[in-house]
Amino acid sequence: MSDQLDQSKLENQAALLVEAATRAGADACDAVAVTGVSIGSSIRNGKVEETERSEGEDFSLRVFVGNRTAVVSANQISDPDTLAQRAVAMARVAPEDRFAGLADSHRLLHEIPTLELLDDTRPTAQQLTDMAMAAEEAGLQVEGVTKSGGANASWRVAGMVLATSHGFTGSYQSSRFGLDMTAIAGDGTSMERDYDFDYRTFLEDLDNPEAVGTRAGQRAVKRINPEKISTRTTNVVYEARAARSLVGHFVGAINGASIARGTSFLKDAMDTQVFDPSIRITDDPFKRRGAATRPFDGEGTASPVLDLIDQGRLTSWLLDGATARELGLEPNGRARRAGGGTSPGSTNLTMHPGEKTPEDMMAEVGTGLLVTDLIGHGVNGVTGDYSRGASGFWFENGEIVGPVSEITIAGNLKDMFARMVPANDLDARYSVATPSILIEGLTLAGN
């Protein structure tokens, strides 16, 4: 495989799998080919720790025999008929699933849009090493930084092909560039670490290495000598980097699979006021150079832009074909390929910004916690109970007093969602994009 992925070859191989499955007796089927090439360089203390290049192809064939389905996978296709016969034989003895099946023919996308997904820039391993070196050097130059935790630079191109027995064939490629640096400040038992990073579809949009390294160093230095605080109820501002997890919990709660199983704390919340009326959350698969931008979903259907939250009200679940059938609803193009099958998921999710800066919010509420880092995964998806470790900075009279750590934030996501107030500092770079978020009156467990 070269750095330029051969999509036409993959399309031909996917089509051969579909034809073979039809000959083998499948009532319907689809085939997915995923391919990729990547290069990464990791450095520490000015020396290369690892330079890695990887490439590969994976194929999945999903067949339907009546209401029964099976999936087989391979990393190369030398005998499509044997693979197809195995899949059909597996499907015939599989349990019935009356909701499984291909997307309805009328929902298939016939004209695939052209999107900004692929940067033709092909960096060498040395260029990536130079980027990581520059980031580390900048971090080490920050006063107070004593060590490097390492720096990494990476590039990858991935390709995806989908072919179905009812007439869909589509493919696309996407690129991704990444850079991160971890800095360590202080000495002995008072050492603290922090990091900074950037990941982009196009290299020209990536932050320069010096900026990434400098921010990592500055963040680490600010964390030196953290204090502990007593248990209390107070105001909490999640900086944008930490706030993404809050929106991530919302996404999990409106996943159609969780709704169908009855395991979401929002299962009865459709068309109700979940957030403050000022809040809007959009899922946009066509976002320009977005991290999760795609021309079609995992079933070959169009993925319209959705306002999942409009004026604070929940308007839609995330649905693929199977979960939509189970719920008696229309699918909305949110199918993701997972292990050869599909599951619902979001694309480029954005909580739209508010009007105030985080500093203005801190000044208005006076006292509270600015969260910069979260630890653990203490969220109960069934009840919405929330308990996560946190660290950050205590502020009084709207001004930062100093770093704090070893805190647990507790609450319930239903109540937290209802009281969220977004700031105006939207960080739109990633697949979940949020501004900083203020939630008043949360419980902190400390000393």
C-alpha positions as CSV (number, residue, x, y, z in Angstrom):
1,M,0.0,0.0,0.0
2,S,1.2,3.5,-0.8
3,D,0.4,6.7,1.0
4,Q,-2.3,7.3,-1.7
5,L,-5.0,4.8,-0.8
6,D,-6.4,2.8,-3.8
7,Q,-10.2,3.4,-3.3
8,S,-11.1,1.9,-6.7
9,K,-9.5,-1.4,-5.7
10,L,-11.4,-1.5,-2.5
11,E,-14.7,-0.6,-4.2
12,N,-14.2,-3.6,-6.6
13,Q,-13.4,-6.0,-3.7
14,A,-16.5,-4.8,-1.7
15,A,-18.6,-5.3,-4.8
16,L,-17.2,-8.9,-5.3
17,L,-18.1,-9.7,-1.7
18,V,-21.7,-8.5,-2.3
19,E,-22.0,-10.5,-5.5
20,A,-20.6,-13.6,-3.8
21,A,-23.0,-13.4,-0.9
22,T,-25.9,-13.1,-3.3
23,R,-24.8,-16.2,-5.1
24,A,-24.4,-18.0,-1.7
25,G,-28.1,-17.4,-0.9
26,A,-28.2,-14.2,1.1
27,D,-31.4,-12.3,0.9
28,A,-29.6,-9.1,1.4
29,C,-26.0,-8.0,2.3
30,D,-23.5,-5.2,2.5
31,A,-19.8,-5.1,2.6
32,V,-17.4,-2.6,4.1
33,A,-13.8,-2.0,3.4
34,V,-11.7,0.2,5.7
35,T,-8.1,1.0,4.9
36,G,-5.5,3.3,6.4
37,V,-1.9,4.4,6.5
38,S,-0.4,6.4,9.4
39,I,3.0,7.6,10.6
40,G,3.8,8.7,14.1
41,S,6.8,10.0,16.0
42,S,7.3,10.1,19.8
43,I,10.1,11.9,21.4
44,R,11.3,12.6,25.0
45,N,14.2,14.7,26.2
46,G,15.2,15.6,22.7
47,K,15.5,11.9,21.6
48,V,13.3,9.8,19.4
49,E,11.6,7.1,21.5
50,E,9.6,5.6,18.7
51,T,8.8,6.2,15.0
52,E,5.9,4.1,13.8
53,R,4.3,3.5,10.4
54,S,1.3,1.3,10.1
55,E,-1.0,0.4,7.2
56,G,-3.7,-2.2,6.7
57,E,-7.0,-3.2,5.1
58,D,-10.1,-4.7,6.8
59,F,-13.2,-6.1,5.2
60,S,-16.5,-7.0,6.7
61,L,-19.4,-8.8,5.1
62,R,-22.8,-8.6,6.7
63,V,-25.5,-11.0,5.3
64,F,-29.2,-11.4,6.0
65,V,-31.1,-14.6,5.6
66,G,-34.7,-13.8,6.5
67,N,-34.6,-12.2,9.9
68,R,-31.2,-13.7,10.7
69,T,-27.9,-12.0,10.3
70,A,-24.2,-12.8,10.5
71,V,-20.9,-10.9,10.0
72,V,-17.6,-12.2,8.9
73,S,-14.3,-10.2,8.7
74,A,-11.0,-10.6,6.9
75,N,-7.9,-8.5,6.3
76,Q,-7.6,-9.6,2.7
77,I,-9.9,-11.0,0.1
78,S,-8.5,-13.9,-1.9
79,D,-11.6,-16.1,-2.1
80,P,-14.8,-14.0,-1.8
81,D,-17.1,-17.1,-2.4
82,T,-15.7,-19.0,0.5
83,L,-16.0,-16.0,2.8
84,A,-19.6,-15.4,1.6
85,Q,-20.6,-19.1,2.0
86,R,-19.3,-19.0,5.6
87,A,-21.3,-15.9,6.4
88,V,-24.5,-17.3,5.0
89,A,-24.1,-20.6,6.9
90,M,-23.6,-18.6,10.1
91,A,-26.7,-16.5,9.4
92,R,-28.9,-19.5,8.9
93,V,-28.3,-20.7,12.5
94,A,-28.2,-17.3,14.1
95,P,-31.1,-16.1,16.3
96,E,-33.8,-14.1,14.6
97,D,-33.7,-10.3,14.9
98,R,-36.8,-8.8,13.4
99,F,-35.3,-5.3,13.5
100,A,-32.1,-6.0,11.6
101,G,-31.8,-5.2,7.9
102,L,-30.4,-2.8,5.3
103,A,-31.6,0.7,5.0
104,D,-34.8,1.2,3.0
105,S,-33.9,1.7,-0.6
106,H,-35.6,5.1,-0.8
107,R,-33.3,6.4,1.9
108,L,-30.1,5.6,0.0
109,L,-27.9,8.5,-1.0
110,H,-27.7,8.8,-4.8
111,E,-25.4,11.8,-5.1
112,I,-22.5,11.8,-2.7
113,P,-21.5,15.3,-1.7
114,T,-17.9,16.5,-2.0
115,L,-16.5,17.6,1.4
116,E,-13.2,18.9,2.7
117,L,-12.0,15.6,4.2
118,L,-8.6,15.0,2.7
119,D,-5.4,17.0,2.8
120,D,-2.9,15.8,0.2
121,T,0.0,16.8,2.3
122,R,2.1,13.7,3.1
123,P,4.6,14.4,5.9
124,T,7.7,12.3,6.4
125,A,8.7,10.7,9.7
126,Q,11.5,13.3,10.0
127,Q,9.1,16.2,9.6
128,L,6.8,14.8,12.3
129,T,9.8,14.3,14.5
130,D,10.9,17.9,14.0
131,M,7.4,19.0,14.9
132,A,7.4,17.0,18.2
133,M,10.9,18.3,19.0
134,A,9.8,21.9,18.5
135,A,6.8,21.4,20.8
136,E,9.0,19.8,23.5
137,E,11.6,22.4,23.3
138,A,9.0,25.2,23.7
139,G,7.5,23.5,26.7
140,L,10.8,23.1,28.4
141,Q,11.6,26.8,27.9
142,V,8.6,27.8,30.1
143,E,9.9,29.0,33.5
144,G,9.1,26.4,36.1
145,V,9.0,23.4,33.8
146,T,11.5,20.8,35.0
147,K,11.0,17.8,32.8
148,S,9.3,16.7,29.7
149,G,6.6,14.0,29.6
150,G,7.2,13.6,25.9
151,A,5.8,14.9,22.7
152,N,4.1,13.2,19.7
153,A,3.3,14.1,16.2
154,S,1.2,12.0,13.9
155,W,-0.5,11.8,10.5
156,R,-3.0,9.3,9.1
157,V,-5.2,8.9,6.0
158,A,-8.2,6.5,6.3
159,G,-10.5,5.3,3.6
160,M,-14.0,3.8,3.8
161,V,-16.0,1.9,1.2
162,L,-19.6,0.7,1.5
163,A,-21.4,-1.5,-1.0
164,T,-24.9,-3.0,-0.6
165,S,-26.9,-5.5,-2.4
166,H,-29.7,-3.0,-3.1
167,G,-27.7,-0.6,-5.1
168,F,-25.5,1.6,-3.0
169,T,-21.8,2.1,-3.5
170,G,-19.9,4.9,-1.9
171,S,-16.5,5.8,-0.6
172,Y,-14.5,8.6,0.9
173,Q,-11.0,9.3,2.4
174,S,-10.1,11.5,5.3
175,S,-6.9,12.8,6.8
176,R,-5.9,13.7,10.3
177,F,-2.8,15.5,11.8
178,G,-2.0,15.5,15.5
179,L,0.4,17.1,17.9
180,D,0.7,16.9,21.7
181,M,3.2,17.7,24.4
182,T,3.2,16.9,28.2
183,A,5.2,19.1,30.6
184,I,6.2,18.4,34.2
185,A,6.7,21.3,36.6
186,G,8.1,21.3,40.2
187,D,10.3,18.8,41.9
188,G,10.0,15.8,44.2
189,T,6.6,15.1,45.6
190,S,5.3,18.5,44.4
191,M,5.7,17.7,40.7
192,E,2.6,18.4,38.6
193,R,2.0,17.6,34.9
194,D,-0.3,18.9,32.3
195,Y,-0.5,18.7,28.5
196,D,-1.8,20.4,25.4
197,F,-2.7,19.1,22.0
198,D,-4.2,19.8,18.6
199,Y,-5.8,17.5,16.0
200,R,-6.9,18.7,12.6
201,T,-8.1,17.5,9.2
202,F,-5.7,19.8,7.3
203,L,-2.1,20.5,8.3
204,E,-2.4,24.2,7.7
205,D,-5.0,24.4,10.5
206,L,-2.8,22.7,13.0
207,D,-1.5,24.9,15.8
208,N,2.3,25.5,15.5
209,P,4.4,23.2,17.7
210,E,5.8,26.1,19.7
211,A,2.3,27.2,20.8
212,V,1.3,23.7,21.8
213,G,4.4,23.2,23.8
214,T,4.2,26.6,25.5
215,R,0.6,26.1,26.5
216,A,1.5,22.6,28.0
217,G,4.3,24.2,30.0
218,Q,2.2,27.0,31.3
219,R,-0.6,24.7,32.3
220,A,1.8,22.5,34.3
221,V,3.4,25.4,36.1
222,K,0.0,26.8,37.2
223,R,-0.8,23.5,38.9
224,I,2.2,23.5,41.3
225,N,1.4,23.2,45.0
226,P,-2.4,22.5,44.8
227,E,-4.5,22.8,47.9
228,K,-7.4,20.7,49.1
229,I,-10.7,22.2,49.9
230,S,-13.5,21.1,52.3
231,T,-16.7,19.5,51.2
232,R,-19.2,22.2,50.1
233,T,-21.8,23.3,47.6
234,T,-20.5,25.8,45.1
235,N,-20.4,27.1,41.6
236,V,-18.4,25.1,39.0
237,V,-17.1,26.4,35.7
238,Y,-15.9,23.6,33.4
239,E,-13.3,25.0,30.9
240,A,-14.1,24.0,27.3
241,R,-11.7,21.0,27.4
242,A,-13.4,19.5,30.4
243,A,-16.9,20.6,29.3
244,R,-16.8,18.3,26.3
245,S,-17.4,15.3,28.6
246,L,-20.7,16.8,29.8
247,V,-22.0,17.0,26.3
248,G,-20.6,13.5,25.7
249,H,-22.8,12.2,28.5
250,F,-25.8,13.8,26.8
251,V,-24.9,12.1,23.5
252,G,-24.8,8.7,25.3
253,A,-28.2,9.3,26.9
254,I,-29.9,10.0,23.5
255,N,-28.4,7.1,21.7
256,G,-31.2,5.1,20.2
257,A,-29.8,1.8,21.4
258,S,-29.9,3.0,25.0
259,I,-33.5,4.3,24.5
260,A,-34.6,1.0,23.0
261,R,-33.1,-0.9,25.9
262,G,-34.6,1.5,28.4
263,T,-31.2,2.1,29.9
264,S,-31.1,5.9,29.5
265,F,-32.0,8.5,32.1
266,L,-33.5,10.5,29.3
267,K,-35.7,7.7,27.9
268,D,-38.9,9.7,28.7
269,A,-37.5,13.1,27.9
270,M,-38.4,13.5,24.2
271,D,-40.0,16.9,23.4
272,T,-39.4,18.1,27.0
273,Q,-37.2,20.9,28.4
274,V,-33.9,19.2,29.1
275,F,-31.7,22.3,29.1
276,D,-32.2,26.0,29.7
277,P,-34.1,27.6,26.7
278,S,-31.0,29.4,25.7
279,I,-29.2,26.2,24.8
280,R,-28.9,24.7,21.3
281,I,-27.0,21.5,20.5
282,T,-26.4,20.6,16.8
283,D,-25.1,17.5,15.1
284,D,-23.6,18.4,11.7
285,P,-22.0,15.7,9.5
286,F,-21.0,18.3,6.9
287,K,-19.1,20.6,9.1
288,R,-16.2,22.1,7.1
289,R,-13.0,20.2,7.9
290,G,-14.7,18.6,10.9
291,A,-13.2,15.8,12.9
292,A,-16.3,13.5,12.2
293,T,-17.4,15.0,8.8
294,R,-18.7,12.3,6.4
295,P,-20.7,12.3,3.2
296,F,-23.0,9.4,4.2
297,D,-23.6,7.2,7.2
298,G,-22.8,3.6,7.8
299,E,-25.9,2.4,6.0
300,G,-25.4,4.6,2.9
301,T,-28.0,7.1,3.7
302,A,-28.0,10.9,4.0
303,S,-27.2,12.4,7.4
304,P,-29.1,15.7,7.7
305,V,-28.0,18.4,10.1
306,L,-30.0,17.9,13.4
307,D,-30.7,20.4,16.1
308,L,-30.8,17.7,18.9
309,I,-31.6,20.4,21.4
310,D,-33.5,23.4,20.2
311,Q,-34.3,26.2,22.8
312,G,-33.5,23.7,25.4
313,R,-35.9,21.0,24.2
314,L,-34.9,17.5,23.2
315,T,-36.0,17.0,19.5
316,S,-34.4,13.7,18.4
317,W,-32.7,10.5,19.3
318,L,-29.6,9.3,17.4
319,L,-30.9,6.5,15.2
320,D,-29.7,3.9,12.8
321,G,-32.0,1.7,10.9
322,A,-32.3,-1.1,13.4
323,T,-33.0,1.1,16.5
324,A,-35.4,3.2,14.5
325,R,-37.4,0.1,13.6
326,E,-37.4,-1.1,17.2
327,L,-38.7,2.3,18.4
328,G,-41.2,2.7,15.5
329,L,-39.5,5.8,14.2
330,E,-37.8,7.0,11.1
331,P,-34.0,6.7,11.0
332,N,-32.0,9.9,10.8
333,G,-28.7,8.8,9.2
334,R,-26.7,8.3,12.4
335,A,-25.5,4.8,11.7
336,R,-21.9,4.0,12.5
337,R,-20.1,0.9,11.4
338,A,-19.1,-1.2,14.4
339,G,-17.7,-4.7,14.0
340,G,-19.2,-5.1,10.6
341,G,-22.7,-4.1,11.9
342,T,-24.1,-0.7,12.7
343,S,-24.9,1.3,15.9
344,P,-26.2,4.8,16.3
345,G,-23.7,7.7,17.0
346,S,-23.2,11.4,16.6
347,T,-21.0,13.2,14.0
348,N,-19.8,16.7,14.7
349,L,-21.6,17.8,17.8
350,T,-21.7,21.4,18.9
351,M,-23.1,23.1,21.9
352,H,-23.6,26.7,20.6
353,P,-21.8,29.4,22.6
354,G,-23.4,31.9,24.9
355,E,-22.7,35.6,25.3
356,K,-20.4,35.9,28.3
357,T,-16.7,35.1,28.7
358,P,-15.7,32.5,31.3
359,E,-14.1,35.4,33.3
360,D,-17.4,37.3,33.3
361,M,-19.2,34.3,34.6
362,M,-16.7,33.8,37.4
363,A,-17.0,37.5,38.3
364,E,-20.8,37.2,38.4
365,V,-20.9,34.1,40.6
366,G,-18.0,35.3,42.7
367,T,-16.7,32.1,44.2
368,G,-16.3,28.6,42.9
369,L,-14.2,26.0,41.1
370,L,-12.7,26.2,37.6
371,V,-12.4,22.6,36.4
372,T,-9.5,21.9,34.1
373,D,-9.1,18.2,34.4
374,L,-11.5,15.3,35.2
375,I,-10.7,11.8,36.4
376,G,-12.6,8.6,36.2
377,H,-15.9,7.7,34.6
378,G,-18.4,7.8,37.5
379,V,-21.6,8.3,35.5
380,N,-24.7,6.0,35.8
381,G,-26.4,6.1,32.4
382,V,-29.6,4.7,33.8
383,T,-30.1,7.1,36.7
384,G,-28.0,10.1,35.5
385,D,-26.0,10.1,38.8
386,Y,-22.7,11.9,38.3
387,S,-19.6,11.5,40.4
388,R,-16.2,12.4,39.0
389,G,-12.8,13.3,40.3
390,A,-11.6,16.8,39.4
391,S,-8.8,19.3,39.7
392,G,-8.4,22.9,38.7
393,F,-8.4,26.3,40.3
394,W,-10.4,27.9,43.1
395,F,-11.6,31.4,42.5
396,E,-12.9,34.1,44.8
397,N,-14.4,37.5,43.8
398,G,-14.1,36.3,40.3
399,E,-10.3,35.9,40.5
400,I,-8.1,32.8,40.5
401,V,-6.8,32.1,44.0
402,G,-4.7,29.0,43.3
403,P,-4.7,25.4,42.2
404,V,-6.8,22.7,43.9
405,S,-6.9,18.9,43.5
406,E,-8.4,15.7,44.9
407,I,-12.0,16.9,44.5
408,T,-15.0,14.9,43.7
409,I,-17.9,16.6,41.9
410,A,-21.3,15.0,42.6
411,G,-24.8,15.6,41.2
412,N,-27.3,14.2,38.7
413,L,-27.1,15.0,35.0
414,K,-30.8,15.8,34.7
415,D,-30.3,18.6,37.2
416,M,-26.9,19.6,35.8
417,F,-28.2,19.9,32.3
418,A,-31.1,22.1,33.4
419,R,-28.7,24.5,35.0
420,M,-25.9,24.7,32.4
421,V,-24.9,28.1,31.1
422,P,-22.5,28.1,28.1
423,A,-19.8,30.8,27.8
424,N,-18.7,32.4,24.5
425,D,-15.4,30.6,24.1
426,L,-16.4,27.8,21.8
427,D,-13.6,25.4,20.9
428,A,-14.8,24.1,17.6
429,R,-11.8,21.8,16.7
430,Y,-13.1,18.4,17.8
431,S,-16.0,16.1,17.1
432,V,-17.6,17.2,20.4
433,A,-17.3,21.0,20.5
434,T,-18.3,23.1,23.4
435,P,-17.5,26.4,25.1
436,S,-16.8,26.6,28.8
437,I,-19.9,25.8,30.9
438,L,-21.1,27.2,34.2
439,I,-23.2,25.1,36.6
440,E,-24.2,26.7,39.9
441,G,-24.8,24.9,43.1
442,L,-22.9,21.6,42.6
443,T,-21.7,19.4,45.5
444,L,-17.9,19.1,46.0
445,A,-16.5,16.4,48.2
446,G,-13.1,17.4,49.5
447,N,-11.4,17.1,53.0
